[in-house]
Amino acid sequence: MKTQLLESLLYEEESPTLDFKKEQYPFSKATEEEKSELVKDILGFANAWRRSEAYILIGVEEIRGGKSKVIGIQNHLDDHTLQQFINNLTNQPVRFHYEAVAIEDKQVGVIRIEQQTRPIYLKKKYGKLDKEKVYVRRGSSTDPTKPATLEEIAQMRVGPEEIDANLAVVFSNPDTEELIGSHLSIEAELCNLPSSYSIPSLPDPPKNSYGLGPISMYRTNHQYYRELARYIFICKLFRPARLSISNIGRVAARNVRVEFSVDSLMQIEMLEKKDLPKMPEKQSLGPDLSRMRFNRPKTPGSVCINQAANQLTVEIDCGDLQPGRRVFSDVFYIGKKTENRDNLVGAVYADNLPYPSELTLTISASLSESSLTIEDLMSVGQTNFFKI
């Protein structure tokens, strides 16, 4: 279960797809009358008119107009036992699941009810619920005194309409998250630098009159001026970017992923934030760990950039997106060495998309040019300070 999705549900109000319960349903050693409340709620959601999965969050108090309060619960229901109990009562199996999830360091029970063929009803009277009555959740509640009418039941027999997910991907402002559109124009500076082999290495500290170097725990970074050149080049050329991925359709989009590629002929480079170089140091203590890559847990909006021989690939994992929901990608950085407009071609994937949705984004740049000589680079290196 995606914790980020559940946390987003805390900001919504009860509806035909969402219910909050402060306390756990009575189940073990409970009477039929008490357990029929749980049966009613599951049947109500199963028969409801909706275009996405429904959720019952147990251990949460609804706060209308604000974020609902996570209270937490002490005990959970067993998914297998619960499914066996419900499906022994109904005319057909109900597709639902119970899961224990930690939200805000508290235990919450989550019942997820899938979209499914209706109507679903009891084969026999149980507690306060009648045999063969079709209970339906309307709005924020299921009223057992108002089961579905014959006309509603007739419409249910058609089964749920199969609708594909509908997703939109555009650029957004990396600071304000304001939507920009499918075309990104950046302003940057292309700095011409001396070739790497012509840039001198940083020498070790001078030796004393005995021919001995100073005793120090620090090591000399002989690549300092070359790293400084790369640092200046990236600071001047690269600009931050961010994408917005939104569900503009009527059904939930499951396991959404965005991918696009950049051909090397476009002269476009992209970097994840963690791969931006830092201002190099002339001396450092201990081994250089700056280029080591550590595995990070993926969260909605995570960006992964992979560089192959002739192509750069960008992948963004978005998780599940309910209708009307939006995910912003992590900020990444784009460097473009030409002013012409280039198309980035890719696709949007989701479990409930029969085919990937084609994606085209465009990038152009307004470039100024500058140059740094080896003397300029040495001068900047002497001050150990650089300003964009």
Buried (B, 14 or more C-beta within 10 A) or exposed (E): EBBEBBBBBBEBEBEBBBBBBEEBBEBEEBEEEBBBBBBBBBBBBBBBEBBBBBBBBBBBEBEEEEEBBBBBBEEBBEBEEBBEBBBEBBEBEBBBBBBBBEBEEEBBBBBBBBBBEBBBBBEEBBBEBBEEBBBBBBEBEBEBEEBBEEEBBEEBEEEBEEEBBBBBBBBBBBEEEEEBEBBBBBEBBBBEBBEEEEBEEBEEEEEEEEEEEEEEEEEBBBBBBBBBBBBBBBBBBBBBBBBBBBBBBBBBBBBBBBBBBBBEEBBBBBBBEEBBBEEBBBBBEEEEEEEEEEEEEEBBBBBBBEEEEEEBBBBBBBBBBBBEBBBBBBBBBBBBEEEEEBBBEBBBBBEBBEEEBEBEBBBBBEBEEEEBEBEBBBEBBEEEEBEE
